[in-house]
Amino acid sequence: MTEWPSLYKLKQHFSGQSVSDIQSETIKAVDVCLQNTRLSPGSRIAITAGSRGIKNIVQILQTIVKHLKDRGYSPFLVAAMGSHGRGEASGQREVLNSLGITETAIGTTVSCSDQVIQIGATEEAYIEGQITTASEDLAGLPVYIAKEAYEADGILVVNRVKPHTSFHGEYESGLLKMMAVGLGRAKGADMVHSLGAGLLAQAIPTIAGVILKHAPILGGIAIVENAFEETAIIQGIPANRIFQEEKGLLKKAKAMMPSLPVQQIDLCLVGEMGKNFSGTGMDTNIIGRLRIQGMPEPKQPLIKYLAVLGLSKESHGNATGIGLADFTTEAVVAQIDKKATYLNCLTSGFVCRAFIPMTFPTEQKLLEGAIKALKLKNPETIRLVYIKNTLHLDELWVSEPIYRELKNKENIERIEGPLPLQFDQTGRIKW
């Protein structure tokens, strides 16, 4: 019989600013974007609606729409989520509905479609992993944009600025990526990701530059969240300043980002993975795993084995990132929508992230397998961490060795424990 370790429930205390008046800050941000425009009353303004889970996004979009209407314009939302939602109109609407972004809630129409048009090409060509100047013999990258957005009188780009899960650079997830990948829909996303992760940091600003030059971009509403997934910044940026100001916002986002409290972990249990927590299901910056061919793995944190115990309903079966784990259960695998998962991973080119980990009938059997793989003579010595998901890290469970390491830290509070690790009759862990 396996001797299970005792666990402690801990709370991490993070510091960080937050926006107290979402509506007021959003109105200010919209006005900044419109300050140099000369749109006539009745002008149609497209507002990007992405597939990421962003705190207060419904209220932010509601406020943008209402304020634009109050100023005499005709706003509408346009689905801008690359290949997410299976790259189809119905799938896009399913994703937006799951985020609460509906026509009834927002107060305007929501355009979902797979239609894009090419509005130009980059001055740089990308060939065999290299960047060179485009010429008559070597064309630049085609630049695509959602048809209904391009045909509008103006476009407001709305997105959260945060570290990306597959590459790092001056620009990662944010307004430029929303233009280059989100508005490009499945066709644009496929083209961008065909370059490989090593060139994404250079290609995204290049493509976004073409869109800023040829499409009616009015500006961007940039959102930054703190470690508690609270809205920390809502900033309006005129189109001609997006390149300059997004850099600084990314630095602020990285400084506010939550993290695991320890760097050496034998087994990390993730309660749920999903697209509403990260584009990769689990934030690679948190778990220290990329699994992208040709890209070095992060040095920290060092997690020997990673297990996924659930797939969120909001993911609609899209299990992109399941391949980052070593272990999972049959219950998780049964929820996977292969079509949605494969499309996402084929588009990005990171096919390893769709691989199915070693699968066990129950969570109890999974734990037994992990302990066997770790070759632990005494299971009570295991350095175990349980987190709800990679987005919410304020509360977690840890085993005795890790608790001893953390108990005297100022930002760590013990909530419960020690309590024995127990399972219910179905083999699920009792938390």
N, C-alpha and C positions, 0 to 999 in steps of 0.2 A: 504494500500500500504506500502511495506517494505521500510524503510529509510536505504539506503546503506551507509557504511562508506567511508570516503575519504582515499586515499592511497598515499604512497610516494614510489618512486623508489630509492633504495639505492645501493651503491657499497661498498663491503667489500674489503679492501686492505690487502692482505696477503703478508708475506715475505717468501722468500725461494730461494734456489739455483736452477739452471737449467743447463743442458748440452748444450754447444754451438755447439759442433761438434759431432753429433750422430755417424757418420761413423767412425771417429777416435777412439772414446771411445769404440765402439763395437769391432773394430779390436783388440784393446788392451785387451778387455775382453776375446775374443776367444783365443788369444795367451797365456793368463794366464792359461786357461783351458787345453791347449795342451802342456804346457811346460815340463811336465814329462811323456808324452805319447811316445810310440814307434810304432805308426801305420805306416804301409808301404804305399807307394803311391797307390792310387786306393781304399783305405779302405772306406767302406760305413759308413757314419755317419748320424744317425737319429737325427733330431732336433724337439723338441716338439712344437706343435702349439695348443694353448688353445682357449677357447671360450670367454675369457674375452676381453673387449675393453681396449686395452693398447695403449697409445699415442706413435706414431712413430713405432709401431710394424712391419709394412710392411717394413720400411727402415731398421730396426734392423735385421729382418730376411733376407732381400736382402743382407745386408752387410755380415752377417754370412756365407750365402751360397757362395757368391762370394769369400770371403777370404779363405774359406775351399777349393774351387776349385783352387784358386791361389796356395795353398800349396800342391796341387796334390791329394786331397781327392775327394770322390764322395758323396756329401751331399744330403739328401732328408728330407722333412718334414713329420712328422707323427702326425695325429690327436690325441690329448691327452686332452680330455674334459669330462672324466667321463661319466655320463648319458646324458649330453647335446646333442642337435641334435637328440633327441629321442633315443639315443643309437645306431643309425643306420648309416651306411656309407653315405647314401644320405643326411641325416640330418646333419651330421658332415660337409659335403662339403658345404651345404647351409649356415651354420653358418660361416665357414671360408671365403666363398665368400663374405658374407655381411661385413666382416671385411677387405676386400681387399686382403686377403691371398689366392691368386690363383697361379697356376703353371706359368702362363704368367708373373705375377707381381714379383714373387719371383725368378724365373729362375731355378726351379727344380721341380721334381715330389712331389705331396702331397698325401700321403697314408691315406685313410680313410677306416676304417674297424671296425667290432665289435669283431674281433678275439683277444683273449688273451691267455696266457699260465700261468700256476702256476709255479713259480720258487722257492718256499719255503714256510715256515711258520714262524710266530713269536715265540720267546721263551716265550712270555707271552700269557696266555689264558684269555679270557674275558667271564665271565659268570654272568648273573643276575646283571649286573651293577658293577661287581667287577673284579679286576685284580689279577691274580695268575700265578704261574709258570706252564708252559705247562709240561705235563707228558704223559706216555703211555696211561693213561685213559682220559686225557684232552688235546686235541690237541690245538695248537696255531692257530692264524688266518692264513688262506691261503693268500698268496701274489701273486697278478696277475700283468701282464705287457703286453702291446701291443706286439703281436707276432713279427711284423716286426721290432719293435725297439730292442727287445731282440736279434733278429737274425743279427742285424747290428754289425759292428766291434766296434762302439762307439756310445754313446748317449750324446747329449748336451741338458740339461734341461734349457728351457727359460721360465721365468715367472716374473710377477710383485710381489714384496713383499709388503704386506699391511695388515692392521687389518682385521680379518675375521668377518663375519656378524652373526655367530651363536655360536662361542666359543672364548675364549681367553686363551692364554698361551705363552710359550716362542717361539713357532712356530705357525703361523696362516696361512694366504694365502701366498704361496711362492714356493720355489723350492722343499721342502720336500712334500708339499701337491700336487704339480704337479706330483711327483713320485708316491705317495701313492694312489691318487684318479684319477688324470688326465690320467696317463698312464695305470691305472687299468681299464679304460673305464667303461661301464655300470656295468659289473660284479664286478669289484673291488670297484666301487663307492657304489654299493648296499651293499656289504659286510661291508665296512667301516661305512656307515651311519646306518647300522643295530645296531651299538653299542650304538647309542644315542648321543646327543650333549655333555653330561657330560663327555664322555670318548674320544671324538675326539682329544682333545689337547694332550692326552697321546698316543693314538693309531697311529696317523699320523707319528710321528718321529720313532716309533717302526717299522712300515711297511716300511717306507723309508729306514731305516737301513738295512733291508733285501735286498731291491733292490740295495742299494749301494754295498752290499757284493757280490751279485750274478749276477748283470747285468753290462754291460760294460759302466757304467757312467763315462764320461770324466770330467765332471764338470757342473757348472751352470752359466748361464748369468742372473744375478738378476737385475731387473729394479725397481726403486723407483720413484714415481711421487710426485710433490709438490701440493699445494692447488689449483693451476690453471690447474691441469691435464697435466702439462708439465713434460718431462723427467728430473728428478733431478739427478739420479745416474744410471749408467750402470756399473756393477761390475762383473768381471769374478772371479769365485771361483772354485779351483780344487776340485775334488770329496772328497778328504780327509779333506777338511776344510769347507764344506757346513754347517755342524752342528754348528761349532763355529761362522762362519761369518754371517749366516742368522739371528741370535739373534740380533746382533747389527743393522742390516739393518731394522729389524722390529721396533726397537725403533726409528730410524730416520724417518721411514714412519709415525709412530704415531705422532711424533712431527710436521710433515709437513701437517697433515691431516686438511682439512677445517672443519668448524662447523657452526651451526646456531648462530647468534649473541645474541640470547635471550634463556632463559631456560623455561619460562612460556608462553605457547601459547594456545589460545582457539581453533583456527582452522588453520591447516596448509594445504595449497593447493599445491599439487605436479603436475606440468604441465605434466610431462611424467615419467612413470616408465619403466623399461626394463632391460634385461640382459646385455645390453651394458653399463649400468650405475652401476650395482651391481649384484652379483650372486643371490641376493634376490629381484631383481627388484628395491628396495629402500634400501639404505645402513642403516642397523639397528643401526649402530654407530651414524648416523646423526639423525634419527627420534626417537631414544630411545625406540624401540619396538622389541622384539624377538618373542613373542608368540610361545614358545617352552615349551611343558608340562614338568614340573619339574624344569625349569630354571627360576631364578628370573628375573624380568624385570629391565632394567636400571633405575636408579633414575632420570637421566636427559638426554635430555630435557623432560619436562613434557608437552606433547601435548594432550589436552583433546580429540580432534577429528582430524582425518587425512582423506583427500580426494584425490583421484587420478583422474586426468582429461584426461589422455592420456596413450596409450601403444605404445612404440616406434616400428617403422618398423623393426629395427634391431633385435627385439626379436622374430620375426616370429610367433607371437601369444602366445609365452611362457609368461604367466602372473604370474609366480612364485613370490610370495610376495604380490599379490593383497589382500590377507587375512590380511595383516598388516594394511590395511586401514579400515575406518569406512563407508565411502561413496564413490560412484563412479557414472558414468553415463551409460546409455544404450549403448552409442556409444563405450565406452571402453569394456563393456562386449561382444558386438558383435564381437570384434576383437580377443577374446580369443580362442586359440587352446587348447582344453581340453586335448587331447592326450599328447601334449608336456608338458603342465603345470602339469598334473597329474603324468606323469612319473618322472618329476623332484622332485615333492613333496613326492611321494611314495618312491623314492630312498632315499631321505634325511630322511624320516620319519616325517617331519614337515608338516603334512597334513593341519594344520590350515592356512598355508600360501597360500593355494589354495582356501580358502573359498571366496565366492562372497559377497562383502559388500552390505549395503543398496544401492539400485540402483535407480537413478532418471532420468527422461526423458531428462533434460537439466541441464547445469551448474547453471542456475538461480534457478531452482527448488531445486538443491542440496544446494545452499547457503541458501535458505529459510528454508529448512529442518534443516540445521545445526544450524541456529540462533534459531529455535524453540527448538531444543534439548538443546541448551546452556541456555535457559530460560532468555535471555537478554531482559530487559525492553527497553533499548536503544541500537539498533544495532551499533551505532557509538562508543560504548565502547568496542567492540570486539577486542581481541588481535589476529589479523589475520596476517599470513605470507604466501606469495606465492613464491615458488622456481621453477625453470625450471625442475630440477631433483635433486637427492641427490648427484650428482657428481660435478655439477657446481653451486657453492654457492657464487660466486663473486657478482652477481646481484640478487636482490630480491625486492619484493613489501611488504610493511608493512602498517598496519593501524595506526591511530593517536596515540593511547596509547603507542605502541611500538616505534614509531618514537620519541616521547618525551623522551623515555628511552635511545635511542641510539644516538641522534643528536649531543651530545657533545663528543662522543668517537673519538679518533684520527684516527682510522682505518675505520671510516664510512663516506661516502660522499653522500650527497643528489644529485641525478641526476634530478629527476622530483618530482612534487607534491607541495601541495596537489591536487590530481585529483579525481573526483568522480568515484566510481565503477559503470561501465556501462556494458550493455549487447547488443549484436547485435540481429537481428531479429530471429535468431535460438536459442537464449537463451545462447550463449557462452559469456564468459567474454571478454571484450575488454582490452587487455593489451597494 
